[in-house]
Amino acid sequence: MYKNLRIIFCILAVACTAVTIFIFTYFGWWGFLPLGGALIFAALMVICKRAQEKEELKKNPPPPEGDYITGKVNKNEE
């Protein structure tokens, strides 16, 4: 679901950005409306990306790893 939302918000952000140029050219300051829309859609795209990564990490957590001080983590120590 998040992947589809990311694609949709990306397309909408790019469309708003493309329209912004023409609106600034012909209507002046009204060009800030689609520019604001592009910023909102880009922010929504980033939010969906983070939510998707969090959901995927919850479903498939990375294996535990040690560091150079504690050494390798054994399965029994988890």
MDTraj code that builds the backbone (N, CA, C; nanometers):
import mdtraj as md
import numpy as np

residues = "MET TYR LYS ASN LEU ARG ILE ILE PHE CYS ILE LEU ALA VAL ALA CYS THR ALA VAL THR ILE PHE ILE PHE THR TYR PHE GLY TRP TRP GLY PHE LEU PRO LEU GLY GLY ALA LEU ILE PHE ALA ALA LEU MET VAL ILE CYS LYS ARG ALA GLN GLU LYS GLU GLU LEU LYS LYS ASN PRO PRO PRO PRO GLU GLY ASP TYR ILE THR GLY LYS VAL ASN LYS ASN GLU GLU".split()
xyz = np.array([
    [0.0823, -0.1180, 0.0000],
    [0.0000, 0.0000, 0.0000],
    [0.0879, 0.1260, 0.0000],
    [0.1909, 0.1271, 0.0860],
    [0.2756, 0.2458, 0.0934],
    [0.3517, 0.2693, -0.0369],
    [0.3882, 0.1603, -0.1033],
    [0.4612, 0.1751, -0.2293],
    [0.3742, 0.2436, -0.3343],
    [0.2473, 0.2042, -0.3414],
    [0.1559, 0.2674, -0.4363],
    [0.1344, 0.4143, -0.4023],
    [0.1202, 0.4445, -0.2738],
    [0.1028, 0.5837, -0.2328],
    [0.2270, 0.6661, -0.2654],
    [0.3454, 0.6072, -0.2468],
    [0.4685, 0.6784, -0.2805],
    [0.4722, 0.7140, -0.4285],
    [0.4338, 0.6209, -0.5136],
    [0.4346, 0.6455, -0.6579],
    [0.3343, 0.7545, -0.6942],
    [0.2155, 0.7474, -0.6363],
    [0.1116, 0.8472, -0.6654],
    [0.1559, 0.9855, -0.6191],
    [0.2088, 0.9957, -0.4962],
    [0.2521, 1.1262, -0.4465],
    [0.3698, 1.1805, -0.5264],
    [0.4570, 1.0934, -0.5748],
    [0.5688, 1.1379, -0.6582],
    [0.5187, 1.1960, -0.7901],
    [0.4249, 1.1282, -0.8517],
    [0.3685, 1.1768, -0.9780],
    [0.2983, 1.3104, -0.9571],
    [0.2212, 1.3225, -0.8479],
    [0.1514, 1.4480, -0.8202],
    [0.2496, 1.5615, -0.7910],
    [0.3576, 1.5323, -0.7205],
    [0.4573, 1.6352, -0.6912],
    [0.5244, 1.6841, -0.8196],
    [0.5570, 1.5924, -0.9088],
    [0.6194, 1.6313, -1.0349],
    [0.5222, 1.7093, -1.1220],
    [0.3963, 1.6689, -1.1239],
    [0.2955, 1.7405, -1.2024],
    [0.2761, 1.8827, -1.1491],
    [0.2695, 1.8961, -1.0184],
    [0.2548, 2.0300, -0.9595],
    [0.3763, 2.1170, -0.9901],
    [0.4932, 2.0580, -0.9879],
    [0.6146, 2.1333, -1.0175],
    [0.6155, 2.1796, -1.1631],
    [0.5722, 2.0926, -1.2532],
    [0.5690, 2.1291, -1.3951],
    [0.4674, 2.2401, -1.4215],
    [0.3543, 2.2343, -1.3546],
    [0.2501, 2.3347, -1.3741],
    [0.2917, 2.4683, -1.3133],
    [0.3729, 2.4641, -1.2102],
    [0.4151, 2.5864, -1.1407],
    [0.4843, 2.6838, -1.2355],
    [0.5671, 2.6345, -1.3232],
    [0.6415, 2.7214, -1.4152],
    [0.5457, 2.8017, -1.5024],
    [0.4468, 2.7366, -1.5577],
    [0.3528, 2.8053, -1.6463],
    [0.2627, 2.9014, -1.5693],
    [0.2230, 2.8642, -1.4514],
    [0.1366, 2.9526, -1.3733],
    [0.2136, 3.0766, -1.3284],
    [0.3395, 3.0620, -1.2888],
    [0.4209, 3.1790, -1.2556],
    [0.4366, 3.2700, -1.3778],
    [0.4511, 3.2105, -1.4948],
    [0.4719, 3.2889, -1.6160],
    [0.3484, 3.3708, -1.6523],
    [0.2310, 3.3098, -1.6462],
    [0.1108, 3.3766, -1.6940],
    [0.0276, 3.4419, -1.5833],
    [0.0340, 3.3935, -1.4617],
    [-0.0534, 3.4453, -1.3560],
    [0.0218, 3.5030, -1.2365],
    [0.1520, 3.5095, -1.2440],
    [0.2306, 3.5742, -1.1386],
    [0.2332, 3.4952, -1.0088],
    [0.1956, 3.5609, -0.9017],
    [0.2077, 3.5041, -0.7673],
    [0.1174, 3.3844, -0.7424],
    [0.0232, 3.3582, -0.8293],
    [-0.0623, 3.2400, -0.8131],
    [0.0178, 3.1104, -0.8298],
    [0.1375, 3.1213, -0.8775],
    [0.2235, 3.0054, -0.8940],
    [0.2664, 2.9424, -0.7626],
    [0.2482, 3.0152, -0.6511],
    [0.2828, 2.9573, -0.5221],
    [0.1846, 2.8482, -0.4791],
    [0.0643, 2.8481, -0.5331],
    [-0.0322, 2.7429, -0.4980],
    [0.0147, 2.6044, -0.5435],
    [0.0459, 2.5849, -0.6715],
    [0.0951, 2.4518, -0.7093],
    [0.2330, 2.4203, -0.6506],
    [0.3127, 2.5230, -0.6233],
    [0.4413, 2.5000, -0.5587],
    [0.4204, 2.4456, -0.4172],
    [0.3239, 2.5019, -0.3459],
    [0.2891, 2.4495, -0.2138],
    [0.2366, 2.3072, -0.2228],
    [0.1557, 2.2808, -0.3260],
    [0.1063, 2.1450, -0.3465],
    [0.2192, 2.0472, -0.3724],
    [0.3182, 2.0904, -0.4491],
    [0.4331, 2.0038, -0.4764],
    [0.5103, 1.9735, -0.3485],
    [0.5262, 2.0738, -0.2628],
    [0.5960, 2.0510, -0.1363],
    [0.5176, 1.9566, -0.0456],
    [0.3872, 1.9719, -0.0424],
    [0.3035, 1.8841, 0.0403],
    [0.3096, 1.7405, -0.0104],
    [0.2968, 1.7218, -0.1412],
    [0.3019, 1.5865, -0.1972],
    [0.4400, 1.5231, -0.1777],
    [0.5455, 1.6036, -0.1868],
    [0.6794, 1.5499, -0.1633],
    [0.6954, 1.5074, -0.0168],
    [0.6410, 1.5864, 0.0744],
    [0.6472, 1.5493, 0.2159],
    [0.5675, 1.4216, 0.2419],
    [0.4505, 1.4089, 0.1802],
    [0.3714, 1.2869, 0.1961],
    [0.4443, 1.1661, 0.1397],
    [0.5168, 1.1854, 0.0311],
    [0.5943, 1.0766, -0.0278],
    [0.7027, 1.0291, 0.0693],
    [0.7699, 1.1230, 0.1351],
    [0.8746, 1.0872, 0.2308],
    [0.8135, 1.0176, 0.3528],
    [0.6983, 1.0650, 0.3983],
    [0.6310, 1.0018, 0.5125],
    [0.5930, 0.8584, 0.4796],
    [0.5394, 0.8357, 0.3600],
    [0.5037, 0.6991, 0.3195],
    [0.6273, 0.6109, 0.3068],
    [0.7380, 0.6681, 0.2609],
    [0.8622, 0.5902, 0.2496],
    [0.9094, 0.5445, 0.3868],
    [0.9081, 0.6353, 0.4829],
    [0.9513, 0.5988, 0.6179],
    [0.8574, 0.4975, 0.6808],
    [0.7267, 0.5125, 0.6579],
    [0.6307, 0.4160, 0.7127],
    [0.6503, 0.2785, 0.6503],
    [0.6781, 0.2739, 0.5202],
    [0.7014, 0.1463, 0.4531],
    [0.8269, 0.0795, 0.5076],
    [0.9338, 0.1554, 0.5257],
    [1.0574, 0.0983, 0.5792],
    [1.0371, 0.0482, 0.7214],
    [0.9617, 0.1211, 0.8024],
    [0.9356, 0.0780, 0.9392],
    [0.8535, -0.0505, 0.9414],
    [0.7547, -0.0589, 0.8526],
    [0.6709, -0.1792, 0.8451],
    [0.7525, -0.3001, 0.7982],
    [0.8377, -0.2809, 0.6988],
    [0.9211, -0.3904, 0.6494],
    [1.0231, -0.4347, 0.7551],
    [1.0756, -0.3407, 0.8320],
    [1.1704, -0.3756, 0.9368],
    [1.1014, -0.4530, 1.0491],
    [0.9745, -0.4192, 1.0761],
    [0.8996, -0.4901, 1.1791],
    [0.8690, -0.6335, 1.1358],
    [0.8365, -0.6523, 1.0082],
    [0.8056, -0.7859, 0.9569],
    [0.9305, -0.8724, 0.9444],
    [1.0416, -0.8109, 0.9088],
    [1.1645, -0.8865, 0.8855],
    [1.2812, -0.8148, 0.9527],
    [1.2975, -0.8325, 1.0848],
    [1.4063, -0.7612, 1.1541],
    [1.5434, -0.8148, 1.1140],
    [1.6429, -0.7283, 1.1180],
    [1.7779, -0.7733, 1.0826],
    [1.8330, -0.8667, 1.1899],
    [1.9223, -0.9558, 1.1527],
    [1.9806, -1.0462, 1.2528],
    [2.0682, -0.9671, 1.3498],
    [2.0756, -1.0114, 1.4756],
    [2.1593, -0.9401, 1.5718],
    [2.3074, -0.9554, 1.5373],
    [2.3788, -0.8473, 1.5548],
    [2.5214, -0.8487, 1.5258],
    [2.5960, -0.7892, 1.6435],
    [2.7139, -0.8393, 1.6679],
    [2.7978, -0.7840, 1.7721],
    [2.8837, -0.6723, 1.7158],
    [2.9689, -0.6192, 1.8011],
    [3.0631, -0.5185, 1.7551],
    [3.2044, -0.5631, 1.7883],
    [3.2995, -0.4778, 1.7703],
    [3.4381, -0.5183, 1.7897],
    [3.4726, -0.5372, 1.9375],
    [3.3908, -0.4889, 2.0297],
    [3.4179, -0.5044, 2.1716],
    [3.3550, -0.6325, 2.2252],
    [3.2265, -0.6492, 2.1981],
    [3.1548, -0.7636, 2.2542],
    [3.1698, -0.8898, 2.1724],
    [3.2105, -0.8793, 2.0490],
    [3.2269, -0.9966, 1.9643],
    [3.0967, -1.0408, 1.9019],
    [3.0989, -1.1579, 1.8434],
    [2.9829, -1.2101, 1.7734],
    [2.8734, -1.2501, 1.8740],
    [2.7487, -1.2208, 1.8397],
    [2.6353, -1.2538, 1.9249],
    [2.5932, -1.3971, 1.8990],
    [2.5834, -1.4756, 2.0046],
    [2.5376, -1.6138, 1.9923],
    [2.3855, -1.6176, 1.9991],
    [2.3276, -1.7199, 1.9399],
    [2.1819, -1.7346, 1.9398],
    [2.1266, -1.7495, 2.0823],
    [2.2033, -1.8078, 2.1732],
    [2.1565, -1.8311, 2.3097],
    [2.1541, -1.7026, 2.3928],
    [2.2300, -1.6016, 2.3543],
    [2.2374, -1.4782, 2.4306],
    [2.1276, -1.3807, 2.3977],
    [2.0466, -1.4052, 2.2982],
    [1.9410, -1.3124, 2.2580],
    [1.8408, -1.3076, 2.3620],
])
top = md.Topology()
chain = top.add_chain()
for i, resn in enumerate(residues, 1):
    res = top.add_residue(resn, chain, resSeq=i)
    for name in ("N", "CA", "C"):
        top.add_atom(name, md.element.get_by_symbol(name[0]), res)
traj = md.Trajectory(xyz[None], top)
